[in-house]
Amino acid sequence: MRSKTYALSSYSRRGPRIEAVMIWRAMRLPKRLKLSALVALAIPALIALTAITTLADSSPSPSPSGSAALPGDPAKGATLYAQNCATCHGTSLEGGIGAVLNPLDKLTGVPNPLDPNFLIDVITNGRTPQPGDPKSIAMPAKGGNAALTDQDVKDLAAYIIQQNSLGAGAAPLPPGELAKRTILWVSIGIIAMVFLTFLLAQYNMRWIARRAAARRK
């Protein structure tokens, strides 16, 4: 009994190739979806970059001479400064009636105005303006608040030194402001990730549907 052989049709020979081409075409994103996907990927990247920048700006850099050189606690000094010194020296140490404290004004006959002993002495005993000083108004002892303790004075000096090590305008964000910014960026990030997930789900469903249609043909 002779066995019959059948030649494969051109369609059957090309079948796998055609199916592969159709699957490849189905996997390609439409132009609108491509743009949406790029936007969705760019948003989280921008959020992450901004969040990192915000946290970096809010975190004080260590002093070049090390925190051990500070005479007191700069965090407590910040609170004391806002309560006792900001009226004359400005909320950001930018100066006003009193001297500029960041960067600290150069004073006549003072080689290093950031010397802890010098700052503690000036805060404790006050200072009478000298010829060549940038301000002509005397500073009262302890800023006029005799209730300040020796430790308070050291904390104030530590705060001034720390802020000068950071540079003018580089004070860390207050805790409340930092919390608000963190909540804002986390919320935006969640919304962006939900949007990205939706886009990817839409693409995945289209790809599955097109692949199934290609197999049925």
Z-matrix of the N, CA and C atoms (Angstrom, degrees):
N
C 1 1.468
C 2 1.519 1 108.21
N 3 1.347 2 113.88 1 122.55
C 4 1.459 3 118.10 2 -177.32
C 5 1.521 4 110.17 3 -78.85
N 6 1.298 5 113.03 4 133.78
C 7 1.483 6 117.00 5 176.48
C 8 1.506 7 109.18 6 -84.43
N 9 1.296 8 114.30 7 139.72
C 10 1.452 9 119.84 8 -179.30
C 11 1.517 10 109.93 9 -92.93
N 12 1.292 11 114.92 10 140.38
C 13 1.468 12 120.63 11 175.05
C 14 1.498 13 108.65 12 -115.28
N 15 1.296 14 113.72 13 140.31
C 16 1.459 15 119.58 14 -177.80
C 17 1.519 16 108.15 15 -118.29
N 18 1.308 17 115.00 16 132.83
C 19 1.467 18 120.14 17 177.49
C 20 1.524 19 108.92 18 -78.18
N 21 1.272 20 113.43 19 135.67
C 22 1.464 21 117.27 20 177.96
C 23 1.517 22 109.54 21 -69.09
N 24 1.298 23 114.72 22 136.51
C 25 1.471 24 118.86 23 177.00
C 26 1.516 25 109.82 24 -68.74
N 27 1.324 26 114.29 25 159.85
C 28 1.469 27 119.00 26 179.58
C 29 1.509 28 110.64 27 -62.12
N 30 1.342 29 117.37 28 -32.29
C 31 1.474 30 119.93 29 -179.82
C 32 1.516 31 110.71 30 -67.12
N 33 1.392 32 115.57 31 -43.29
C 34 1.461 33 118.28 32 -178.02
C 35 1.510 34 110.87 33 -67.03
N 36 1.355 35 116.60 34 -33.42
C 37 1.459 36 118.84 35 178.26
C 38 1.530 37 111.15 36 -70.34
N 39 1.306 38 114.70 37 -35.18
C 40 1.468 39 118.30 38 -177.60
C 41 1.520 40 112.29 39 -90.43
N 42 1.323 41 116.17 40 -3.06
C 43 1.458 42 119.47 41 -174.50
C 44 1.512 43 114.23 42 -54.51
N 45 1.336 44 119.27 43 -55.43
C 46 1.471 45 120.11 44 -179.26
C 47 1.519 46 112.80 45 -58.73
N 48 1.346 47 115.31 46 -37.44
C 49 1.469 48 117.98 47 -179.58
C 50 1.524 49 111.16 48 -67.23
N 51 1.341 50 115.98 49 -42.81
C 52 1.470 51 119.97 50 179.18
C 53 1.522 52 110.65 51 -63.08
N 54 1.361 53 115.62 52 -41.91
C 55 1.465 54 119.28 53 -179.70
C 56 1.530 55 110.74 54 -63.50
N 57 1.336 56 116.45 55 -40.40
C 58 1.466 57 120.07 56 178.94
C 59 1.521 58 110.97 57 -63.21
N 60 1.340 59 116.34 58 -41.26
C 61 1.470 60 120.16 59 179.25
C 62 1.518 61 110.32 60 -64.33
N 63 1.340 62 116.61 61 -42.90
C 64 1.459 63 120.17 62 -179.29
C 65 1.520 64 111.53 63 -65.13
N 66 1.336 65 116.61 64 -38.62
C 67 1.465 66 119.45 65 177.93
C 68 1.523 67 110.51 66 -65.85
N 69 1.335 68 115.93 67 -40.60
C 70 1.471 69 119.94 68 179.03
C 71 1.523 70 111.31 69 -62.57
N 72 1.336 71 115.44 70 -41.97
C 73 1.472 72 119.19 71 178.06
C 74 1.516 73 110.98 72 -65.69
N 75 1.323 74 116.06 73 -36.89
C 76 1.472 75 119.47 74 -179.83
C 77 1.514 76 111.50 75 -67.37
N 78 1.348 77 115.05 76 -30.32
C 79 1.470 78 118.56 77 -179.11
C 80 1.511 79 112.57 78 -75.43
N 81 1.327 80 117.48 79 -19.03
C 82 1.464 81 119.53 80 -178.23
C 83 1.521 82 110.10 81 -73.04
N 84 1.315 83 115.59 82 134.17
C 85 1.464 84 121.05 83 -179.12
C 86 1.523 85 110.60 84 -76.46
N 87 1.330 86 117.39 85 142.77
C 88 1.462 87 119.52 86 170.51
C 89 1.531 88 109.90 87 -62.76
N 90 1.327 89 115.51 88 159.69
C 91 1.467 90 119.58 89 -176.50
C 92 1.521 91 111.50 90 -59.90
N 93 1.338 92 117.26 91 -43.77
C 94 1.468 93 119.74 92 -179.43
C 95 1.521 94 111.11 93 -63.32
N 96 1.338 95 115.55 94 -40.78
C 97 1.461 96 118.88 95 -178.94
C 98 1.520 97 110.70 96 -69.19
N 99 1.349 98 117.46 97 -34.82
C 100 1.452 99 120.71 98 176.27
C 101 1.518 100 110.47 99 -59.60
N 102 1.331 101 116.03 100 -47.32
C 103 1.459 102 120.21 101 -179.57
C 104 1.516 103 111.03 102 -62.50
N 105 1.334 104 116.39 103 -43.42
C 106 1.467 105 120.20 104 179.63
C 107 1.519 106 111.13 105 -63.03
N 108 1.347 107 116.23 106 -40.25
C 109 1.459 108 119.52 107 -179.94
C 110 1.522 109 111.14 108 -65.76
N 111 1.341 110 116.91 109 -39.97
C 112 1.458 111 119.92 110 178.25
C 113 1.519 112 111.15 111 -63.83
N 114 1.343 113 116.18 112 -41.90
C 115 1.467 114 120.21 113 178.17
C 116 1.526 115 110.09 114 -63.28
N 117 1.345 116 115.32 115 -43.21
C 118 1.470 117 119.55 116 -179.05
C 119 1.519 118 111.79 117 -63.99
N 120 1.323 119 117.58 118 -34.22
C 121 1.459 120 120.36 119 177.95
C 122 1.519 121 111.38 120 -76.32
N 123 1.334 122 116.56 121 -32.81
C 124 1.469 123 120.09 122 -178.22
C 125 1.528 124 111.54 123 -71.60
N 126 1.337 125 116.95 124 -34.37
C 127 1.468 126 120.31 125 -176.52
C 128 1.524 127 111.69 126 -62.49
N 129 1.365 128 119.77 127 -51.35
C 130 1.471 129 118.23 128 177.93
C 131 1.524 130 113.12 129 -60.85
N 132 1.350 131 116.46 130 -35.95
C 133 1.464 132 118.93 131 178.82
C 134 1.520 133 110.87 132 -63.69
N 135 1.345 134 116.21 133 -42.50
C 136 1.462 135 120.13 134 178.31
C 137 1.518 136 111.04 135 -65.36
N 138 1.324 137 116.27 136 -40.25
C 139 1.465 138 120.32 137 179.02
C 140 1.521 139 110.59 138 -62.90
N 141 1.339 140 116.10 139 -44.96
C 142 1.464 141 119.71 140 -179.84
C 143 1.517 142 111.11 141 -62.40
N 144 1.341 143 116.89 142 -42.14
C 145 1.461 144 120.61 143 -180.00
C 146 1.521 145 110.70 144 -64.05
N 147 1.337 146 116.70 145 -43.84
C 148 1.469 147 120.36 146 -179.59
C 149 1.522 148 110.75 147 -66.62
N 150 1.332 149 117.19 148 -40.60
C 151 1.466 150 120.74 149 179.46
C 152 1.521 151 110.86 150 -62.87
N 153 1.348 152 115.96 151 -42.89
C 154 1.464 153 119.59 152 178.87
C 155 1.523 154 110.54 153 -62.68
N 156 1.342 155 115.45 154 -42.17
C 157 1.467 156 119.97 155 179.45
C 158 1.524 157 111.22 156 -63.61
N 159 1.343 158 116.16 157 -42.65
C 160 1.469 159 120.19 158 179.73
C 161 1.516 160 111.34 159 -62.85
N 162 1.340 161 116.47 160 -44.67
C 163 1.456 162 119.74 161 179.65
C 164 1.516 163 111.43 162 -66.62
N 165 1.331 164 116.60 163 -36.11
C 166 1.465 165 119.74 164 178.34
C 167 1.523 166 110.80 165 -66.35
N 168 1.367 167 115.79 166 -40.18
C 169 1.462 168 119.07 167 179.33
C 170 1.517 169 111.56 168 -68.42
N 171 1.347 170 115.85 169 -30.53
C 172 1.464 171 119.29 170 -176.41
C 173 1.522 172 112.77 171 -83.73
N 174 1.324 173 117.28 172 -10.94
C 175 1.456 174 120.84 173 -178.39
C 176 1.512 175 110.38 174 -101.41
N 177 1.323 176 118.59 175 116.71
C 178 1.451 177 119.99 176 -178.93
C 179 1.516 178 112.04 177 -65.43
N 180 1.332 179 115.65 178 141.14
C 181 1.454 180 121.01 179 176.08
C 182 1.519 181 109.18 180 -78.79
N 183 1.313 182 116.71 181 149.21
C 184 1.460 183 118.55 182 179.71
C 185 1.510 184 111.39 183 -67.19
N 186 1.299 185 115.41 184 147.56
C 187 1.453 186 120.79 185 178.11
C 188 1.510 187 110.22 186 -66.26
N 189 1.357 188 117.27 187 141.27
C 190 1.448 189 119.32 188 179.75
C 191 1.518 190 113.05 189 -56.27
N 192 1.312 191 117.29 190 -32.38
C 193 1.456 192 120.77 191 -177.44
C 194 1.521 193 112.60 192 -89.50
N 195 1.403 194 114.30 193 -1.74
C 196 1.467 195 117.15 194 177.66
C 197 1.516 196 111.31 195 91.28
N 198 1.343 197 115.39 196 148.95
C 199 1.451 198 120.09 197 -176.71
C 200 1.525 199 111.82 198 -66.99
N 201 1.352 200 118.80 199 -21.89
C 202 1.457 201 121.10 200 -178.69
C 203 1.525 202 111.80 201 -66.11
N 204 1.372 203 116.85 202 -20.60
C 205 1.456 204 120.42 203 -178.65
C 206 1.520 205 111.61 204 -77.23
N 207 1.310 206 117.94 205 -14.68
C 208 1.464 207 120.75 206 -178.63
C 209 1.526 208 109.42 207 -72.97
N 210 1.328 209 116.28 208 137.29
C 211 1.474 210 119.07 209 -177.15
C 212 1.518 211 114.20 210 -77.53
N 213 1.336 212 117.21 211 -13.91
C 214 1.461 213 119.60 212 -177.61
C 215 1.518 214 110.72 213 -155.32
N 216 1.326 215 114.75 214 -159.48
C 217 1.469 216 121.65 215 -178.07
C 218 1.526 217 109.36 216 -97.06
N 219 1.339 218 118.57 217 111.63
C 220 1.462 219 119.78 218 -177.51
C 221 1.526 220 113.31 219 -66.81
N 222 1.324 221 117.99 220 -27.40
C 223 1.465 222 120.08 221 178.71
C 224 1.528 223 110.56 222 -65.82
N 225 1.334 224 115.91 223 -44.60
C 226 1.475 225 119.09 224 176.03
C 227 1.524 226 110.20 225 -67.65
N 228 1.331 227 115.19 226 -35.36
C 229 1.456 228 119.01 227 178.27
C 230 1.508 229 112.72 228 -62.88
N 231 1.335 230 117.24 229 -34.16
C 232 1.463 231 120.83 230 178.14
C 233 1.527 232 111.03 231 -62.50
N 234 1.334 233 115.64 232 -41.87
C 235 1.472 234 119.73 233 178.44
C 236 1.522 235 111.07 234 -66.29
N 237 1.325 236 116.54 235 -44.18
C 238 1.462 237 120.73 236 178.85
C 239 1.531 238 110.82 237 -63.68
N 240 1.314 239 116.31 238 -38.39
C 241 1.470 240 120.11 239 -179.98
C 242 1.530 241 110.35 240 -62.81
N 243 1.340 242 116.42 241 -46.25
C 244 1.463 243 119.76 242 -179.56
C 245 1.527 244 111.52 243 -61.47
N 246 1.336 245 116.96 244 -32.37
C 247 1.462 246 120.66 245 -177.28
C 248 1.524 247 113.25 246 -83.41
N 249 1.334 248 117.11 247 -28.60
C 250 1.465 249 119.05 248 -169.64
C 251 1.529 250 115.14 249 -122.19
N 252 1.330 251 118.24 250 -22.08
C 253 1.468 252 119.55 251 -169.21
C 254 1.518 253 114.76 252 -119.32
N 255 1.354 254 117.28 253 -22.43
C 256 1.461 255 120.63 254 -171.92
C 257 1.524 256 112.58 255 -62.29
N 258 1.335 257 118.05 256 -30.23
C 259 1.462 258 120.98 257 -178.22
C 260 1.523 259 111.28 258 -59.25
N 261 1.320 260 116.92 259 -40.57
C 262 1.472 261 120.69 260 -177.36
C 263 1.530 262 112.85 261 -95.44
N 264 1.320 263 117.38 262 -35.54
C 265 1.464 264 120.81 263 -172.96
C 266 1.526 265 113.74 264 -103.53
N 267 1.354 266 117.57 265 0.84
C 268 1.462 267 120.89 266 177.70
C 269 1.512 268 112.54 267 89.39
N 270 1.322 269 116.52 268 148.58
C 271 1.462 270 120.67 269 -177.11
C 272 1.530 271 112.30 270 -65.17
N 273 1.345 272 117.15 271 -28.69
C 274 1.469 273 121.05 272 179.90
C 275 1.517 274 111.83 273 -110.64
N 276 1.343 275 116.16 274 23.55
C 277 1.461 276 122.64 275 179.90
C 278 1.532 277 112.44 276 65.54
N 279 1.344 278 115.63 277 22.13
C 280 1.468 279 119.82 278 -177.10
C 281 1.521 280 113.56 279 -81.70
N 282 1.338 281 116.31 280 -3.99
C 283 1.456 282 120.40 281 178.38
C 284 1.520 283 112.33 282 91.57
N 285 1.298 284 115.53 283 167.61
C 286 1.466 285 122.84 284 -179.95
C 287 1.506 286 106.92 285 -175.45
N 288 1.329 287 115.96 286 -115.94
C 289 1.467 288 119.53 287 171.63
C 290 1.521 289 109.08 288 -63.16
N 291 1.326 290 115.59 289 -40.09
C 292 1.460 291 121.33 290 178.86
C 293 1.522 292 112.07 291 -90.67
N 294 1.296 293 116.02 292 178.82
C 295 1.462 294 122.24 293 -175.81
C 296 1.527 295 112.16 294 -68.60
N 297 1.328 296 115.08 295 156.58
C 298 1.463 297 120.97 296 172.04
C 299 1.531 298 108.00 297 -71.63
N 300 1.334 299 115.62 298 129.40
C 301 1.464 300 119.85 299 -177.05
C 302 1.529 301 113.32 300 -107.95
N 303 1.338 302 116.66 301 -6.49
C 304 1.470 303 119.24 302 177.11
C 305 1.528 304 110.18 303 -152.61
N 306 1.338 305 118.12 304 102.08
C 307 1.474 306 126.59 305 -2.77
C 308 1.522 307 110.85 306 -73.03
N 309 1.304 308 115.66 307 143.37
C 310 1.456 309 121.63 308 -173.86
C 311 1.529 310 111.16 309 -63.03
N 312 1.340 311 115.13 310 131.13
C 313 1.469 312 120.00 311 178.86
C 314 1.527 313 111.23 312 -57.10
N 315 1.324 314 114.84 313 142.69
C 316 1.460 315 119.21 314 172.92
C 317 1.522 316 108.99 315 -76.61
N 318 1.309 317 116.03 316 135.29
C 319 1.455 318 121.58 317 -176.05
C 320 1.528 319 109.74 318 -117.48
N 321 1.312 320 113.89 319 145.84
C 322 1.466 321 120.15 320 -178.28
C 323 1.521 322 110.89 321 -60.95
N 324 1.326 323 116.01 322 128.67
C 325 1.458 324 120.91 323 176.44
C 326 1.504 325 114.91 324 75.57
N 327 1.335 326 117.44 325 9.90
C 328 1.472 327 120.95 326 -179.86
C 329 1.524 328 107.57 327 -116.36
N 330 1.339 329 118.68 328 104.95
C 331 1.462 330 120.58 329 -177.41
C 332 1.529 331 113.52 330 -67.65
N 333 1.338 332 116.24 331 -33.35
C 334 1.464 333 119.90 332 -178.91
C 335 1.523 334 109.46 333 -138.62
N 336 1.340 335 117.13 334 93.56
C 337 1.474 336 118.97 335 -178.40
C 338 1.520 337 113.76 336 -67.65
N 339 1.354 338 118.01 337 -13.05
C 340 1.458 339 120.67 338 177.78
C 341 1.523 340 112.84 339 -91.54
N 342 1.322 341 117.39 340 5.59
C 343 1.462 342 120.47 341 176.14
C 344 1.533 343 108.64 342 -62.29
N 345 1.339 344 118.42 343 124.11
C 346 1.468 345 120.51 344 -176.79
C 347 1.521 346 113.54 345 -53.63
N 348 1.318 347 117.31 346 -40.78
C 349 1.470 348 119.69 347 -179.16
C 350 1.524 349 111.14 348 -64.51
N 351 1.336 350 116.41 349 -38.79
C 352 1.466 351 119.73 350 178.94
C 353 1.527 352 110.77 351 -65.51
N 354 1.337 353 116.68 352 -46.17
C 355 1.467 354 119.92 353 -179.70
C 356 1.526 355 111.62 354 -62.28
N 357 1.335 356 116.09 355 -43.47
C 358 1.463 357 119.46 356 179.78
C 359 1.526 358 110.45 357 -62.23
N 360 1.320 359 116.56 358 -39.70
C 361 1.463 360 120.33 359 179.66
C 362 1.527 361 111.32 360 -65.64
N 363 1.344 362 116.80 361 -43.68
C 364 1.473 363 119.95 362 -178.79
C 365 1.516 364 110.77 363 -66.38
N 366 1.339 365 116.65 364 -43.97
C 367 1.466 366 119.19 365 -179.65
C 368 1.527 367 110.45 366 -64.82
N 369 1.317 368 116.74 367 -38.81
C 370 1.467 369 120.44 368 -176.71
C 371 1.530 370 112.09 369 -72.86
N 372 1.323 371 116.44 370 -45.09
C 373 1.468 372 120.42 371 -171.80
C 374 1.524 373 114.51 372 -107.20
N 375 1.351 374 116.78 373 -7.03
C 376 1.454 375 119.23 374 -176.94
C 377 1.527 376 110.84 375 80.39
N 378 1.343 377 115.61 376 -178.65
C 379 1.467 378 119.26 377 179.60
C 380 1.515 379 109.96 378 -151.28
N 381 1.313 380 114.64 379 133.55
C 382 1.463 381 121.04 380 173.86
C 383 1.525 382 108.39 381 -91.41
N 384 1.330 383 117.99 382 131.28
C 385 1.466 384 120.00 383 -177.85
C 386 1.528 385 111.88 384 -57.27
N 387 1.331 386 114.51 385 138.79
C 388 1.451 387 122.47 386 177.51
C 389 1.530 388 109.09 387 -106.49
N 390 1.342 389 117.24 388 156.18
C 391 1.462 390 119.43 389 176.42
C 392 1.536 391 110.65 390 -56.28
N 393 1.332 392 116.01 391 127.05
C 394 1.458 393 120.76 392 -178.43
C 395 1.514 394 113.71 393 99.37
N 396 1.340 395 117.24 394 -11.89
C 397 1.456 396 119.70 395 176.56
C 398 1.532 397 110.34 396 -67.46
N 399 1.332 398 118.51 397 146.09
C 400 1.464 399 120.56 398 -179.03
C 401 1.528 400 114.00 399 -69.31
N 402 1.314 401 117.85 400 -20.93
C 403 1.467 402 121.71 401 178.92
C 404 1.520 403 109.95 402 -118.96
N 405 1.314 404 115.65 403 149.18
C 406 1.467 405 120.14 404 -178.33
C 407 1.518 406 112.33 405 -112.99
N 408 1.321 407 116.81 406 11.48
C 409 1.460 408 121.29 407 179.86
C 410 1.523 409 108.68 408 -105.31
N 411 1.323 410 116.38 409 131.09
C 412 1.467 411 120.90 410 -178.50
C 413 1.522 412 110.73 411 -71.53
N 414 1.312 413 114.89 412 146.92
C 415 1.462 414 120.39 413 174.99
C 416 1.517 415 108.52 414 -96.93
N 417 1.337 416 117.39 415 126.01
C 418 1.473 417 119.17 416 179.09
C 419 1.518 418 111.64 417 -73.55
N 420 1.312 419 115.94 418 157.46
C 421 1.472 420 120.62 419 178.16
C 422 1.524 421 109.94 420 -59.17
N 423 1.325 422 115.44 421 131.02
C 424 1.464 423 123.36 422 -179.23
C 425 1.525 424 112.45 423 54.59
N 426 1.330 425 115.19 424 29.17
C 427 1.458 426 119.40 425 178.22
C 428 1.505 427 113.47 426 64.29
N 429 1.321 428 117.07 427 17.66
C 430 1.457 429 121.01 428 -178.77
C 431 1.507 430 113.81 429 90.16
N 432 1.322 431 118.24 430 1.21
C 433 1.461 432 122.03 431 179.83
C 434 1.526 433 108.84 432 -112.00
N 435 1.326 434 116.47 433 94.18
C 436 1.467 435 121.19 434 -176.99
C 437 1.523 436 112.67 435 -67.91
N 438 1.348 437 117.04 436 -11.69
C 439 1.474 438 120.00 437 -178.08
C 440 1.525 439 112.38 438 -77.73
N 441 1.329 440 117.72 439 -10.81
C 442 1.464 441 119.65 440 179.15
C 443 1.522 442 110.24 441 -64.66
N 444 1.314 443 116.45 442 131.61
C 445 1.463 444 121.36 443 179.51
C 446 1.535 445 110.20 444 -86.01
N 447 1.324 446 115.51 445 171.13
C 448 1.456 447 119.86 446 176.86
C 449 1.534 448 110.87 447 -60.41
N 450 1.319 449 117.08 448 -37.99
C 451 1.464 450 120.27 449 178.59
C 452 1.523 451 110.91 450 -68.04
N 453 1.330 452 117.40 451 -37.03
C 454 1.463 453 120.32 452 176.10
C 455 1.528 454 110.38 453 -59.34
N 456 1.319 455 115.69 454 -43.44
C 457 1.468 456 120.69 455 179.90
C 458 1.527 457 110.14 456 -62.16
N 459 1.321 458 117.19 457 -42.17
C 460 1.468 459 120.72 458 178.88
C 461 1.535 460 111.18 459 -64.74
N 462 1.341 461 115.35 460 -38.00
C 463 1.465 462 118.98 461 178.61
C 464 1.534 463 110.53 462 -66.27
N 465 1.327 464 116.87 463 -38.98
C 466 1.464 465 120.40 464 177.10
C 467 1.525 466 111.19 465 -63.32
N 468 1.317 467 116.07 466 -43.80
C 469 1.462 468 120.27 467 178.58
C 470 1.530 469 110.62 468 -62.11
N 471 1.341 470 116.51 469 -40.69
C 472 1.465 471 120.71 470 179.18
C 473 1.531 472 110.87 471 -62.82
N 474 1.326 473 116.35 472 -40.35
C 475 1.468 474 120.46 473 179.47
C 476 1.524 475 111.05 474 -64.14
N 477 1.315 476 117.59 475 -43.26
C 478 1.467 477 120.78 476 179.98
C 479 1.531 478 110.62 477 -64.29
N 480 1.324 479 116.68 478 -42.47
C 481 1.469 480 120.41 479 179.11
C 482 1.522 481 110.55 480 -63.70
N 483 1.320 482 116.04 481 -44.18
C 484 1.466 483 119.87 482 -179.16
C 485 1.520 484 111.56 483 -61.97
N 486 1.323 485 116.79 484 -45.45
C 487 1.464 486 119.81 485 -178.81
C 488 1.524 487 112.04 486 -64.45
N 489 1.310 488 117.17 487 -34.42
C 490 1.460 489 120.00 488 176.94
C 491 1.521 490 111.26 489 -69.69
N 492 1.323 491 117.30 490 -30.71
C 493 1.467 492 119.94 491 177.24
C 494 1.520 493 111.01 492 -70.81
N 495 1.341 494 117.11 493 -27.00
C 496 1.462 495 121.16 494 177.88
C 497 1.514 496 111.39 495 -80.71
N 498 1.329 497 117.12 496 -31.44
C 499 1.456 498 120.59 497 -177.23
C 500 1.513 499 110.91 498 104.61
N 501 1.332 500 115.84 499 159.76
C 502 1.460 501 120.92 500 -178.75
C 503 1.523 502 110.66 501 -63.37
N 504 1.332 503 116.21 502 135.02
C 505 1.455 504 121.49 503 177.24
C 506 1.517 505 114.30 504 74.70
N 507 1.339 506 117.59 505 9.98
C 508 1.461 507 119.92 506 -176.17
C 509 1.516 508 112.31 507 -107.18
N 510 1.313 509 117.46 508 21.93
C 511 1.458 510 120.19 509 179.86
C 512 1.521 511 110.12 510 -64.50
N 513 1.336 512 118.83 511 141.45
C 514 1.460 513 120.51 512 -179.08
C 515 1.518 514 111.36 513 -64.40
N 516 1.336 515 115.92 514 154.48
C 517 1.453 516 120.39 515 179.30
C 518 1.522 517 109.91 516 -65.61
N 519 1.350 518 116.96 517 143.55
C 520 1.460 519 119.39 518 174.10
C 521 1.530 520 109.49 519 -61.54
N 522 1.342 521 117.66 520 151.93
C 523 1.465 522 120.27 521 -178.14
C 524 1.525 523 113.65 522 -55.45
N 525 1.351 524 117.19 523 -39.93
C 526 1.463 525 119.78 524 -179.82
C 527 1.514 526 112.55 525 -63.78
N 528 1.332 527 116.70 526 -43.88
C 529 1.460 528 121.02 527 179.84
C 530 1.529 529 110.87 528 -66.87
N 531 1.329 530 116.26 529 -40.02
C 532 1.464 531 120.43 530 178.16
C 533 1.525 532 110.58 531 -62.48
N 534 1.354 533 117.12 532 -41.19
C 535 1.467 534 120.82 533 179.28
C 536 1.528 535 110.86 534 -64.17
N 537 1.352 536 117.20 535 -41.51
C 538 1.458 537 120.55 536 179.47
C 539 1.523 538 110.86 537 -62.57
N 540 1.332 539 116.35 538 -44.69
C 541 1.471 540 119.45 539 -179.26
C 542 1.516 541 111.26 540 -65.90
N 543 1.337 542 116.23 541 -38.25
C 544 1.460 543 119.47 542 179.69
C 545 1.517 544 110.75 543 -64.40
N 546 1.332 545 117.00 544 -45.03
C 547 1.465 546 121.23 545 178.90
C 548 1.524 547 110.47 546 -61.65
N 549 1.342 548 116.85 547 -42.06
C 550 1.457 549 121.04 548 -179.68
C 551 1.523 550 111.28 549 -60.71
N 552 1.334 551 116.77 550 -50.16
C 553 1.464 552 119.84 551 -176.53
C 554 1.518 553 112.34 552 -70.35
N 555 1.327 554 117.35 553 -33.89
C 556 1.462 555 119.28 554 176.56
C 557 1.527 556 110.15 555 -65.77
N 558 1.341 557 116.90 556 -40.22
C 559 1.469 558 120.94 557 178.72
C 560 1.524 559 110.85 558 -63.55
N 561 1.324 560 116.06 559 -45.68
C 562 1.469 561 119.81 560 178.57
C 563 1.527 562 110.17 561 -62.35
N 564 1.336 563 116.13 562 -40.00
C 565 1.460 564 119.73 563 179.19
C 566 1.522 565 112.11 564 -62.20
N 567 1.339 566 116.69 565 -41.67
C 568 1.470 567 120.19 566 179.21
C 569 1.520 568 110.44 567 -63.29
N 570 1.340 569 116.69 568 -44.60
C 571 1.466 570 120.40 569 179.16
C 572 1.525 571 110.75 570 -61.58
N 573 1.331 572 116.54 571 -42.60
C 574 1.462 573 120.35 572 -179.76
C 575 1.524 574 111.17 573 -64.26
N 576 1.333 575 117.19 574 -40.96
C 577 1.456 576 120.06 575 -179.79
C 578 1.530 577 111.60 576 -67.84
N 579 1.335 578 116.74 577 -35.49
C 580 1.474 579 119.86 578 176.03
C 581 1.525 580 109.87 579 -64.24
N 582 1.340 581 116.05 580 -42.32
C 583 1.457 582 120.70 581 178.89
C 584 1.521 583 111.05 582 -63.53
N 585 1.319 584 116.91 583 -42.06
C 586 1.459 585 121.19 584 178.87
C 587 1.525 586 110.83 585 -64.50
N 588 1.333 587 116.21 586 -42.61
C 589 1.463 588 120.10 587 178.23
C 590 1.521 589 111.24 588 -61.08
N 591 1.331 590 116.36 589 -39.74
C 592 1.466 591 120.58 590 178.13
C 593 1.527 592 110.94 591 -62.48
N 594 1.342 593 116.91 592 -44.72
C 595 1.460 594 120.38 593 -179.80
C 596 1.526 595 111.39 594 -62.70
N 597 1.330 596 115.89 595 -44.20
C 598 1.458 597 119.72 596 179.92
C 599 1.528 598 111.36 597 -65.43
N 600 1.323 599 116.66 598 -37.41
C 601 1.464 600 119.89 599 177.87
C 602 1.529 601 110.40 600 -64.94
N 603 1.346 602 117.21 601 -41.73
C 604 1.461 603 120.88 602 177.93
C 605 1.522 604 110.88 603 -60.74
N 606 1.328 605 115.53 604 -45.97
C 607 1.465 606 119.54 605 179.29
C 608 1.531 607 111.07 606 -62.88
N 609 1.322 608 116.41 607 -42.46
C 610 1.455 609 120.49 608 -178.69
C 611 1.527 610 111.28 609 -62.71
N 612 1.330 611 116.44 610 -41.71
C 613 1.456 612 119.92 611 179.46
C 614 1.521 613 110.97 612 -66.39
N 615 1.332 614 117.97 613 -39.82
C 616 1.466 615 120.68 614 177.73
C 617 1.518 616 111.07 615 -63.69
N 618 1.324 617 115.52 616 -41.47
C 619 1.469 618 119.91 617 -178.18
C 620 1.520 619 110.60 618 -65.17
N 621 1.343 620 116.48 619 -42.73
C 622 1.460 621 120.11 620 179.08
C 623 1.529 622 110.56 621 -63.84
N 624 1.349 623 115.45 622 -42.37
C 625 1.464 624 118.72 623 -179.24
C 626 1.526 625 111.33 624 -64.83
N 627 1.310 626 117.11 625 -43.03
C 628 1.457 627 119.99 626 -179.75
C 629 1.527 628 111.97 627 -67.91
N 630 1.309 629 116.01 628 -37.57
C 631 1.464 630 118.60 629 177.60
C 632 1.512 631 111.43 630 -65.65
N 633 1.328 632 116.49 631 -39.84
C 634 1.471 633 120.22 632 177.85
C 635 1.519 634 110.54 633 -64.76
N 636 1.341 635 116.00 634 -40.66
C 637 1.476 636 119.69 635 178.83
C 638 1.516 637 110.70 636 -65.21
N 639 1.330 638 116.64 637 -37.98
C 640 1.462 639 120.46 638 179.78
C 641 1.530 640 111.26 639 -65.71
N 642 1.305 641 117.78 640 -34.27
C 643 1.464 642 120.84 641 179.99
C 644 1.524 643 111.62 642 -72.19
N 645 1.343 644 115.63 643 -31.71
C 646 1.469 645 118.31 644 -179.29
C 647 1.522 646 112.59 645 -72.41
N 648 1.332 647 116.79 646 -22.92
C 649 1.460 648 120.45 647 -177.59
C 650 1.522 649 111.44 648 -76.32
